[in-house]
Amino acid sequence: MAQAAIGIVGIASAAFAPFDAFFVPNFAFFFGSQLAILGLLVFYRPRPAVYAGVALTLSLCFVLFANWNKDALGWVLYVLCLPGPAIGTVFIGLKRGMWQSKDSFFAGVFAAVVTLVCIVANAGFLYLSLW
């Protein structure tokens, strides 16, 4: 189920992107970085709802970032924001007991909230250190 959701998000993002010579490298870079973060969860074997919560939060973050940043070097800030969700996914994996005993909805919401908090904390750290 989680693989299907990831595939649907990938196909939908590919459908809305302009197709030119830079499409494949950009798609591989931005979607590959999200897959790498989701790959961190494989070691903890979570429920599919946890994958869905993290994937939806990463997709929402990417959409908001793409609409906010119109700078040519904006991808650098995107790369610098990736340690936040990576730390969040490791935290989610280490806190297995919190989401294994709960229902799937709680597990997905917990994963989404933890990932969002880590993204915001990382962005705040970047803001304080770069400006």
N, C-alpha and C positions, 0 to 999 in steps of 0.2 A: 504494500500500500504506500509506504513512504517512497519507494523507488518510483512509483507511478506519479506521485505528487511532484517529485523532483523532475521527472521527465516532462510533465505538463508545464511546469514553470519554465523549463529550458526551451520548450517548443514555443510557448507564448512569448517569451522574451526575444526569441529569434524571429518570430513573425512581425514584431513591431519595430525591429531594428532595420536601418537602411542597409541594403546589401551592396557592398563595394569591396575593394581590395583589402580593406582593413577589417572586414567583418569577422573572419575566422580568427585572426589573432586576438582581437578585442574580446570576442565571445569566449575564447578559450581562457584568456587571462581572467576576466571578471567572473565567469561561471566556474572556472577551475579553482579559483581561490575559495569560492563558497563550498565547492565539493570537498576541498581539502579540510575545511573546518568541519563539515559534516562527517568526513572520514575519521576525525578524532573520536567521534561517538561510537564508531564500530567496535573499538576495544572494550567498551562498557556494555555493549549489547542492550540498548534501551528499547523501550516500546516504540512502535511506529509513530505514536503521537508526539514523542519527544523529538524525533526527526522533523516532523511537520512543524512543531513550534519553533525550532531553531531555523528551519528553512524559510518559513514565512517571515520571521523577524529579519533574517539576512536579506531577503528579497525586498522587504519594505525599506530597510536601511539603504539598499542600493538604489531603489527608485527615488527616494527622497534625496539622496546624495547626488544622483544624476540630474535631478531637477534644480537643485540648489547651486551646484558648482558648474560654471560654464568656462572655467579657466583651462588652458591647454595642458597645464601640469596638474590638473586636479586628480589624476590617477595616483599621484604620489601621496596625497592625503588619504585616498581610499586605501592604499596599501598600509599606511601608517595606522589606520583605524582597525585593521584586521587582528592585531593581537588581543583586543578586547573580547570579541566573540570567541576567539580560540581559548582564552582563559575561561570564559563563561561555559564553554562546552566541556572543558575538563572539570570545572566545578560541578556541573550537572552530572557528569559521570561519577564523580566522587561522592555525591549525595544521592546515590541510588535508592537508599532506603526511604527517602522522602517521596519518590514518585513511583516506586514499585508497588507499594501497598495501597496507593490511591487509584481512583479510576483514570481512564485514559484522558478525559477532558482536563482533569487537574494536572496530569503529567505534561500535557501539551502547553497549558497556560504557564505552568511553572518554568518550563524550558524557555518559552518565549519571553517571559518577564526577566529571567536571569540573563538571557542573551541581550535583551534591550538595556538592562542596567549596566552590563559590562561595556556595551557599545557607548553609552552615554558617559560612563566613567572614563573610558579611554579617550573619547573626544574632548572631555573636559581637561584631562591631563595634557593632551596635545595643544589645546588652546592656551593653557597656562605656560607650557614650556616653549612654544613657538612664537608667541606674541608677547 
